[in-house]
Amino acid sequence: RGFLRERLDPPDRSWVPTVTDVLGEDAVTEVEREGTQGTERGVETTLPMIMTPTYLAWLMDSCRIAGVAFRWTTVQSLDLLVTGAYNTAPPEAVIICGGIRGGELLGGDDEITPVRGQVIVFANGSDDEDGDGGEDGGPVLTDWYVDDDDPENMTYVFPRVDDIVVGGIAEVGNGNEDPDAETAEAILARAEALVPALKELPILGHGAGLRPSRSSLRIEQVDTDEVSIPVIAAYGHGGAGVTLSWGTAERVAEMVEQL
Ligand SMILES: Cc1cc2nc3c(=O)[nH]c(=O)nc-3n(C[C@H](O)[C@H](O)[C@H](O)COP(=O)(O)OP(=O)(O)OC[C@H]3O[C@@H](n4cnc5c(N)ncnc54)[C@H](O)[C@@H]3O)c2cc1C
């Protein structure tokens, strides 16, 4: 459960019908409340949240059980991939899900742009005698807080079981993947002003990442003379790739089935 601050007039509530379909009419409540920086307007609601390290490990195991073999290497060209240079069996189709580098094997893509993000990870508690990053007596913060209508100054606080992910930024065109100290200071100042409880909690680490942004998601079969088997592009998910991933996978699976 958490609070989504709204600064736009009218606010974007395009997502509300989907949530109320699942959780019922009372799932999203409009609220006006006194925050640390004056009156905050927004909605309180319950939304699904993924703890990505746990989720991705589960997802990978599920894939293995379904027969997926994983191999880590940089693919230099479609031709090398198809002719077995990476010790794979000859494929019947290739799906390119290369994120920010999704266009590289497909003759380039001028539309793909990095949108840089940066986060600070806090322990969700300070009494961490067992060293697992969490408070041994349970989490300090449970409710999330999002204030991201202004992309220049977006702030979000996502408590998980053992830690709290705090962000953020959305720097269009910045491809720097290293956390930046000045940016961390600015995020920290905004987040601590909104959620003062963070001041008491230890910082576990800093992270930065690039959202693979594009004017729209690219899911299509690509014409290429390089190889004679079908090649499908599936990238450009921007800041919503986790949210969209099952839909993308279903669409790609349908396309492969139709081939
Ligand atoms: C700070 C931050 C916060 C975010 N928060 C959210 C959120 O709350 N909700 C949400 O839905 N999304 C969020 N996102 C966005 C989400 O992480 C991305 O949309 C998603 O990871 C994109 O998935 P993808 O598989 O398309 O690309 P990626 O995750 O980028 O994966 C592409 C992979 O392809 C590999 N690759 C590329 N080229 C080659 C090659 N030639 N050979 C071999 N491998 C190659 C790369 O190494 C990489 O592993 C966030 C992103 C950031 C940075």
The ligand as a MOL file (V3000), in Angstrom:
LIG
                    3D

  0  0  0     0  0            999 V3000
M  V30 BEGIN CTAB
M  V30 COUNTS 53 58 0 0 0
M  V30 BEGIN ATOM
M  V30 1 C 16.4230 2.9480 -11.9890 0
M  V30 2 C 15.4340 2.1380 -12.8040 0
M  V30 3 C 14.1890 1.8610 -12.2810 0
M  V30 4 C 13.2750 1.1060 -13.0100 0
M  V30 5 N 12.0680 0.8330 -12.4480 0
M  V30 6 C 11.1780 0.0960 -13.1290 0
M  V30 7 C 9.8990 -0.2140 -12.5630 0
M  V30 8 O 9.5750 0.1850 -11.4470 0
M  V30 9 N 9.0250 -0.9520 -13.2950 0
M  V30 10 C 9.3340 -1.3960 -14.5380 0
M  V30 11 O 8.4970 -2.0610 -15.1460 0
M  V30 12 N 10.5350 -1.1370 -15.1050 0
M  V30 13 C 11.4570 -0.3870 -14.4370 0
M  V30 14 N 12.6620 -0.0810 -15.0080 0
M  V30 15 C 12.8790 -0.4270 -16.4220 0
M  V30 16 C 13.2930 -1.8830 -16.6420 0
M  V30 17 O 14.4270 -2.1810 -15.8650 0
M  V30 18 C 13.6060 -2.0550 -18.1400 0
M  V30 19 O 12.5190 -1.6000 -18.9310 0
M  V30 20 C 13.8480 -3.5270 -18.4360 0
M  V30 21 O 14.9570 -4.0000 -17.7080 0
M  V30 22 C 14.0830 -3.7510 -19.9150 0
M  V30 23 O 14.1970 -5.1330 -20.1020 0
M  V30 24 P 14.8490 -5.7500 -21.3920 0
M  V30 25 O 14.9510 -7.2170 -21.1370 0
M  V30 26 O 14.1360 -5.2690 -22.6110 0
M  V30 27 O 16.3130 -5.1030 -21.4710 0
M  V30 28 P 17.5160 -5.2700 -20.4440 0
M  V30 29 O 17.0370 -5.5460 -19.0840 0
M  V30 30 O 18.4000 -4.0840 -20.6870 0
M  V30 31 O 18.2590 -6.5780 -20.9580 0
M  V30 32 C 18.9260 -6.6200 -22.2010 0
M  V30 33 C 20.0120 -7.6490 -22.1050 0
M  V30 34 O 20.5440 -7.9110 -23.3970 0
M  V30 35 C 21.9510 -8.0590 -23.2730 0
M  V30 36 N 22.5720 -7.8030 -24.5800 0
M  V30 37 C 22.4700 -6.6970 -25.3670 0
M  V30 38 N 23.1790 -6.8450 -26.5070 0
M  V30 39 C 23.7450 -8.0900 -26.4470 0
M  V30 40 C 24.5980 -8.8510 -27.3200 0
M  V30 41 N 25.0050 -8.3770 -28.5080 0
M  V30 42 N 24.9700 -10.0890 -26.9370 0
M  V30 43 C 24.5580 -10.5980 -25.7500 0
M  V30 44 N 23.7430 -9.9470 -24.8870 0
M  V30 45 C 23.3610 -8.7100 -25.2340 0
M  V30 46 C 22.3320 -7.0590 -22.2170 0
M  V30 47 O 23.5780 -7.3860 -21.6450 0
M  V30 48 C 21.1770 -7.2120 -21.2280 0
M  V30 49 O 21.4440 -8.2190 -20.2890 0
M  V30 50 C 13.6020 0.6530 -14.3030 0
M  V30 51 C 14.8660 0.9330 -14.8320 0
M  V30 52 C 15.7800 1.6780 -14.0950 0
M  V30 53 C 17.1350 1.9520 -14.6910 0
M  V30 END ATOM
M  V30 BEGIN BOND
M  V30 1 1 1 2
M  V30 2 1 2 3
M  V30 3 2 2 52
M  V30 4 2 3 4
M  V30 5 1 4 5
M  V30 6 1 4 50
M  V30 7 2 5 6
M  V30 8 1 6 7
M  V30 9 1 6 13
M  V30 10 2 7 8
M  V30 11 1 7 9
M  V30 12 1 9 10
M  V30 13 2 10 11
M  V30 14 1 10 12
M  V30 15 2 12 13
M  V30 16 1 13 14
M  V30 17 1 14 15
M  V30 18 1 14 50
M  V30 19 1 15 16
M  V30 20 1 16 17
M  V30 21 1 16 18
M  V30 22 1 18 19
M  V30 23 1 18 20
M  V30 24 1 20 21
M  V30 25 1 20 22
M  V30 26 1 22 23
M  V30 27 1 23 24
M  V30 28 2 24 25
M  V30 29 1 24 26
M  V30 30 1 24 27
M  V30 31 1 27 28
M  V30 32 2 28 29
M  V30 33 1 28 30
M  V30 34 1 28 31
M  V30 35 1 31 32
M  V30 36 1 32 33
M  V30 37 1 33 34
M  V30 38 1 33 48
M  V30 39 1 34 35
M  V30 40 1 35 36
M  V30 41 1 35 46
M  V30 42 1 36 37
M  V30 43 1 36 45
M  V30 44 2 37 38
M  V30 45 1 38 39
M  V30 46 1 39 40
M  V30 47 2 39 45
M  V30 48 1 40 41
M  V30 49 2 40 42
M  V30 50 1 42 43
M  V30 51 2 43 44
M  V30 52 1 44 45
M  V30 53 1 46 47
M  V30 54 1 46 48
M  V30 55 1 48 49
M  V30 56 2 50 51
M  V30 57 1 51 52
M  V30 58 1 52 53
M  V30 END BOND
M  V30 END CTAB
M  END
